[in-house]
């Protein structure tokens, strides 16, 4: 007779409802793409180091420790995450938020208990859960709030069309002491730089100092919600090929996309003909008016026009109506100051209003942003792609955004 596997003892733990519920909410990140019951479950591991919750849906793996938990018996249990979450919430129904948060919850295998109720849950076979690979050594540390801020700037530029999977991801590259995030949907390119502190295992001077992974934007969007309230460092590790982020008691391991996105570096100009600062609040106010007029006209998809007249005055106007109407539209003046090069005259650039709104919003925390312009090609009055940066130089600053112009007949 063949030997039967030794049964795994079930985990027995107690923990306050608040921290346990928060940990389960984070564990949900690792079940979004699950395709079988075991991977829809949460693996509950209890040992002498404490309580750890694990999920893994092949795209994202999550490991969350619960420091406030007490282990009464070491072991492991696999429970349906959705059922456990709903049952926990139901068992503190009717309590104030403060009372619910400190309610003691006991989990003994598949049995869930509070001071008021005890209910069994549907246990899953622990052996059917496929764990994630062990994370690679940490390569660098980032500031959590700076990472969140730059993610919010870059994520809107990622493509949402799943027929172009390479463009639905954010290129995440650690080179030297900088982590660079880059995303594009072919109509705009957003690039952000984040200071990074390299670890002794991965100093910037080693041959493998450039580490990169193409991370799904949908996964980073979910993670950003967690980062919003975090302070302190974020540890980042590059495996083969997984990328791992550790924030406090939570570790997230992400399976990257395959393929090579378009290289953004070659698209961003290093020299320009004119640089000018633009008052962001005025530009946003003008854009809201233009977008509202486009919606009121029913001409969805119409661009807005940045126009310099023959005196060098800059305006923003909606491009709506018949050809004869266009000449009669007067845009809202925008406040700007030329830094280098000549002020443009008789030039215009047509832009997608939603894309321009995202670009202006990305420069949060500053009253002005810098526009960098290249002269039109010979025989044309239309400006070439618009470069926006947080720095007076086209290659400076922690964030840069390239906006492709809309072609009009």
BELGI-V778754 format. One record per residue. N is the residue number from 1. RES is the residue in one letter. SS is DSSP state (hx for helix, st for strand, lp for the rest). BURIAL is 1 if it has 24 or more other C-alpha atoms within 12 Angstrom, else 0. Layout:
n = [N,N]
res = [RES,RES]
ss = [SS,SS]
burial = [BURIAL,BURIAL]
This chain:
n = [1,2,3,4,5,6,7,8,9,10,11,12,13,14,15,16,17,18,19,20,21,22,23,24,25,26,27,28,29,30,31,32,33,34,35,36,37,38,39,40,41,42,43,44,45,46,47,48,49,50,51,52,53,54,55,56,57,58,59,60,61,62,63,64,65,66,67,68,69,70,71,72,73,74,75,76,77,78,79,80,81,82,83,84,85,86,87,88,89,90,91,92,93,94,95,96,97,98,99,100,101,102,103,104,105,106,107,108,109,110,111,112,113,114,115,116,117,118,119,120,121,122,123,124,125,126,127,128,129,130,131,132,133,134,135,136,137,138,139,140,141,142,143,144,145,146,147,148,149,150,151,152,153,154,155,156,157,158,159,160,161,162,163,164,165,166,167,168,169,170,171,172,173,174,175,176,177,178,179,180,181,182,183,184,185,186,187,188,189,190,191,192,193,194,195,196,197,198,199,200,201,202,203,204,205,206,207,208,209,210,211,212,213,214,215,216,217,218,219,220,221,222,223,224,225,226,227,228,229,230,231,232,233,234,235,236,237,238,239,240,241,242,243,244,245,246,247,248,249,250,251,252,253,254,255,256,257,258,259,260,261,262,263,264,265,266,267,268,269,270,271,272,273,274,275,276,277,278,279,280,281,282,283,284,285,286,287,288,289,290,291,292,293,294,295,296,297,298,299,300,301,302,303,304,305,306,307,308,309,310,311,312,313,314,315,316,317,318,319,320,321,322,323,324,325,326,327,328,329,330,331,332,333,334,335,336,337,338,339,340,341,342,343,344,345,346,347,348,349,350,351,352,353,354,355,356,357,358,359,360,361,362,363,364,365,366,367,368,369,370,371,372,373,374,375,376,377,378,379,380,381,382,383,384,385,386,387,388,389,390,391,392,393,394,395,396,397,398,399,400,401,402,403,404,405,406,407,408,409]
res = [X,X,X,X,X,X,X,X,X,X,X,X,X,X,X,X,X,X,X,X,X,X,X,X,X,X,X,X,X,X,X,X,X,X,X,X,X,X,X,X,X,X,X,X,X,X,X,X,X,X,X,X,X,X,X,X,X,X,X,X,X,X,X,X,X,X,X,X,X,X,X,X,X,X,X,X,X,X,X,X,X,X,X,X,X,X,X,X,X,X,X,X,X,X,X,X,X,X,X,X,X,X,X,X,X,X,X,X,X,X,X,X,X,X,X,X,X,X,X,X,X,X,X,X,X,X,X,X,X,X,X,X,X,X,X,X,X,X,X,X,X,X,X,X,X,X,X,X,X,X,X,X,X,X,X,X,X,X,X,X,X,X,X,X,X,X,X,X,X,X,X,X,X,X,X,X,X,X,X,X,X,X,X,X,X,X,X,X,X,X,X,X,X,X,X,X,X,X,X,X,X,X,X,X,X,X,X,X,X,X,X,X,X,X,X,X,X,X,X,X,X,X,X,X,X,X,X,X,X,X,X,X,X,X,X,X,X,X,X,X,X,X,X,X,X,X,X,X,X,X,X,X,X,X,X,X,X,X,X,X,X,X,X,X,X,X,X,X,X,X,X,X,X,X,X,X,X,X,X,X,X,X,X,X,X,X,X,X,X,X,X,X,X,X,X,X,X,X,X,X,X,X,X,X,X,X,X,X,X,X,X,X,X,X,X,X,X,X,X,X,X,X,X,X,X,X,X,X,X,X,X,X,X,X,X,X,X,X,X,X,X,X,X,X,X,X,X,X,X,X,X,X,X,X,X,X,X,X,X,X,X,X,X,X,X,X,X,X,X,X,X,X,X,X,X,X,X,X,X,X,X,X,X,X,X,X,X,X,X,X,X,X,X,X,X,X,X,X,X,X,X,X,X,X,X,X,X,X,X]
ss = [lp,lp,lp,lp,lp,lp,lp,lp,lp,lp,lp,st,st,st,st,st,hx,hx,hx,hx,hx,hx,hx,hx,hx,hx,hx,hx,hx,hx,lp,lp,lp,lp,lp,lp,hx,hx,hx,hx,st,st,st,st,st,st,st,lp,lp,st,st,st,st,st,st,st,lp,lp,lp,st,st,st,st,st,st,st,lp,lp,lp,st,st,st,st,lp,st,st,st,st,st,st,hx,hx,hx,hx,hx,hx,hx,hx,hx,hx,hx,lp,lp,lp,lp,lp,hx,hx,hx,hx,hx,hx,lp,st,st,st,st,st,lp,lp,st,st,st,lp,lp,lp,lp,st,st,st,lp,lp,st,st,lp,hx,hx,hx,lp,lp,lp,lp,lp,lp,lp,lp,lp,lp,lp,st,st,st,st,hx,hx,hx,hx,hx,hx,hx,hx,hx,hx,hx,hx,lp,lp,lp,lp,lp,lp,hx,hx,hx,hx,hx,hx,hx,st,st,st,st,st,st,st,lp,lp,st,st,st,st,st,st,st,lp,lp,lp,st,st,st,st,st,st,st,st,lp,st,st,lp,hx,hx,hx,lp,lp,lp,lp,lp,lp,lp,lp,st,st,st,st,st,st,hx,hx,hx,hx,hx,hx,hx,hx,hx,hx,hx,lp,lp,lp,lp,lp,st,st,st,st,st,st,lp,lp,lp,lp,st,st,st,st,st,lp,lp,st,st,st,st,st,lp,lp,lp,lp,lp,lp,lp,lp,lp,lp,lp,lp,lp,lp,lp,lp,lp,lp,lp,st,st,st,st,st,st,hx,hx,hx,hx,hx,hx,hx,hx,hx,hx,hx,hx,hx,hx,hx,hx,hx,hx,lp,lp,lp,lp,lp,lp,st,st,st,st,st,lp,lp,lp,lp,lp,st,st,st,st,st,lp,lp,lp,lp,hx,hx,hx,hx,lp,lp,lp,lp,lp,st,st,lp,lp,st,st,st,st,st,lp,lp,lp,lp,lp,lp,st,st,st,st,st,lp,hx,hx,hx,hx,hx,hx,hx,hx,hx,hx,lp,lp,lp,lp,lp,st,st,st,st,st,st,lp,lp,lp,lp,lp,lp,lp,lp,st,lp,lp,lp,st,st,st,st,lp,lp,lp,lp,lp,lp,lp,lp,lp,st,st,st,st,st,lp,lp,lp,lp,lp,lp]
burial = [0,0,0,0,0,0,0,0,0,1,1,1,1,1,1,1,1,1,1,1,1,1,1,1,1,1,1,1,1,1,1,1,0,1,0,0,1,1,1,1,1,1,1,1,1,1,0,0,0,1,1,1,1,1,1,1,1,1,1,1,1,1,1,1,1,1,0,1,1,1,1,1,1,1,1,1,1,1,1,1,1,1,1,1,1,0,1,1,1,0,1,1,0,0,0,0,0,0,0,1,0,0,1,1,1,1,1,1,1,1,1,1,1,1,0,0,0,0,0,0,1,0,1,1,1,1,0,0,1,1,1,1,0,0,1,1,0,1,1,1,1,1,1,1,1,1,1,1,1,1,1,1,1,1,1,1,1,1,1,0,0,0,0,0,1,1,1,1,1,1,1,1,1,1,1,1,1,1,1,1,1,1,1,1,1,1,1,1,1,1,1,1,1,1,1,1,1,1,0,0,0,1,0,0,0,0,0,0,1,1,1,1,1,1,1,1,1,1,1,1,1,1,1,1,0,1,1,0,0,1,0,0,1,1,1,1,1,1,0,0,0,1,1,1,1,1,1,1,1,1,1,1,1,1,1,1,1,0,0,0,1,0,0,1,0,0,1,1,1,0,0,1,1,1,1,1,1,1,1,1,0,0,1,1,0,1,1,1,0,1,1,1,1,1,0,0,0,0,0,0,0,1,1,1,1,1,1,1,0,0,0,0,1,1,1,1,1,1,1,1,0,0,0,0,0,0,0,0,0,1,1,1,1,1,1,1,1,1,0,0,0,0,1,1,0,0,1,1,1,1,1,1,1,1,1,1,1,1,1,1,1,1,1,0,0,0,0,1,1,1,1,1,1,1,1,0,0,0,0,0,0,1,1,1,1,1,1,1,1,1,1,1,1,1,1,0,0,1,1,1,1,1,1,1,1,1,0,0,0]
